Amino acid sequence: MIHGAASTPSRVTTAAIAKHMRVTQGALFRHFPTKEAIWQAVMEWVADRLLARIDRAARGIESPLAAM
């Protein structure tokens, strides 16, 4: 598993990502042209899920301060 200090984007290799996802490095690059594209997709995925959770948590709360 990828975690700890080695999980900073600059230190995680595409080989480690592929191994963790149980695909080949070639398969990874068939879907993402660069390592940066992988990280962009990761951040978009995280942002989508985080914003959805925030929206669900704030549903029905009138005060912006209470919603936070």
VOTOR-170754 format. One record per residue (C-alpha): residue in one letter; x, y, z. Coordinates in steps of 0.25 Angstrom, whole numbers, padded with zeros to 4 digits, always signed. Each point is the difference from the previous one (the first is absolute). Example, Ala and Ser with C-alpha at 12.3 -4.5 7.8 and 13.67 -1.06 7.14 Angstrom:
# VOTOR-170754
A+0049-0018+0031
S+0006+0014-0002
This chain:
# VOTOR-170754
M+0000+0000+0000
I+0004+0014-0003
H+0001+0009+0013
G+0009+0007+0009
A+0011+0010-0004
A+0001-0007-0013
S-0014+0004-0004
T+0004+0014-0003
P-0003+0001-0015
S+0014+0003-0004
R+0005-0013+0007
V-0011-0010-0005
T+0004-0007-0013
T-0009-0004-0011
A+0005-0014+0002
A-0005+0001+0015
I-0013+0005-0005
A-0002-0011-0010
K+0004-0011+0010
H-0010+0006+0010
M-0011+0000-0010
R+0004-0014-0005
V+0002+0005-0014
T+0013+0001-0009
Q+0007+0013-0001
G-0003-0001-0015
A-0015-0001+0003
L+0001+0012+0009
F+0006+0008-0011
R-0011-0004-0010
H-0010+0008+0009
F+0009+0011+0005
P+0010+0007-0009
T+0009+0005+0011
K+0002-0002+0015
E-0005+0014+0002
A-0013-0004-0007
I-0001-0011+0010
W+0001+0009+0012
Q-0010+0010-0007
A-0010-0011-0001
V+0002-0004+0014
M-0002+0014+0005
E-0013+0001-0008
W-0005-0013+0005
V+0003+0005+0015
A-0006+0014-0002
D-0013-0006-0006
R-0002-0009+0011
L+0004+0010+0011
L-0009+0010-0006
A-0012-0010+0000
R+0003-0004+0014
I+0000+0015+0004
D-0013+0002-0008
R-0007-0012+0007
A+0005+0005+0014
A-0005+0014-0002
R-0014-0004-0006
G-0011+0006+0008
I+0009+0010+0008
E-0004+0014-0001
S+0012+0007+0006
P+0013+0001-0009
L+0008+0000+0013
A-0008-0013+0006
A+0002-0006-0014
M+0015+0001+0002
